[in-house]
């Protein structure tokens, strides 16, 4: 069964009215927040000056950092000095990914705030909630590591990476199934 089929199954099994009510409430809150921001900030979060959405370009920051952290966390072997160096590098990569998630999530919610009713809005809500979960788990991992609980930190960041990958799969579905964020016109190259 494909991801799209699983998502469609999920869509039919959950209370769509409840998801729509949550989406209505969240979009109202986001509209209020956006109204308080300078117009240029909202335009930047949408990627207006780029000519395409900013969010897909930014997702590489958290995913890259969190994947490198996961790789370093579970790289086998080495003497104690090498392991200590990998731990510091994993913590730094995790920090980089977590900090990179802040503008990524902000740009994603800014784009989603304009999606109107229907399955794309509900799926976008789930995508955003998974991304927020990933961010929260990775931030908690940083705190656990700083507190000397490396095993817990590894478990939290591993779960965070899993949530981020699931969010990314839904994000791909939003683009390829619903065409969200896809421009319908191409400019002709001059040359």
Residue pairs with C-beta under 8 A, 6 or more apart in sequence:
1 9
3 169
3 173
4 173
4 177
7 123
7 170
7 173
10 126
11 119
11 122
11 123
16 122
19 122
19 125
19 126
20 117
20 121
20 122
22 125
23 121
23 122
23 125
26 125
27 112
27 113
30 109
30 110
30 112
30 113
31 113
34 42
34 110
34 113
42 110
43 49
44 54
45 54
45 103
45 106
45 107
45 110
45 111
46 53
46 54
46 107
46 110
46 111
47 53
47 54
47 55
47 57
47 107
50 57
51 183
52 181
52 183
53 107
53 111
53 181
54 103
54 107
55 104
55 107
55 108
55 110
55 111
55 181
56 171
56 175
56 181
58 100
58 103
58 104
58 107
59 104
59 168
59 171
61 96
61 97
61 99
61 100
61 101
61 103
61 104
62 97
62 98
62 100
62 101
62 104
62 134
62 135
62 138
62 164
63 97
63 164
63 165
63 168
64 96
64 97
64 100
65 93
65 94
65 95
65 96
65 97
65 98
65 100
66 93
66 94
66 97
66 98
66 134
66 138
66 157
66 160
66 161
66 164
67 161
68 89
68 90
68 93
68 97
69 90
69 91
69 93
69 94
69 97
69 157
69 161
70 157
70 158
70 161
72 86
72 87
72 89
72 90
72 93
73 86
73 87
73 90
73 154
73 157
73 158
74 154
75 86
78 86
87 150
91 142
91 145
94 138
94 141
94 142
94 145
94 157
95 142
97 138
98 135
98 138
98 139
98 142
101 131
101 134
101 135
101 138
102 135
104 131
105 128
105 131
105 132
105 135
108 127
108 128
108 131
109 128
111 180
111 181
112 121
112 124
112 125
112 127
112 128
115 121
115 124
115 180
119 178
120 174
120 177
120 178
120 180
123 170
123 173
123 174
123 178
124 174
124 180
126 170
127 167
127 170
127 171
127 174
128 167
130 163
130 164
130 166
130 167
130 170
131 163
131 164
131 167
133 160
133 163
133 167
134 160
134 161
134 163
134 164
134 167
135 160
136 160
137 156
137 157
137 159
137 160
137 163
138 156
138 157
138 160
138 161
140 156
141 152
141 153
141 154
141 156
141 157
141 160
142 153
144 150
144 152
144 153
144 156
145 153
174 180
174 181
175 181
175 182
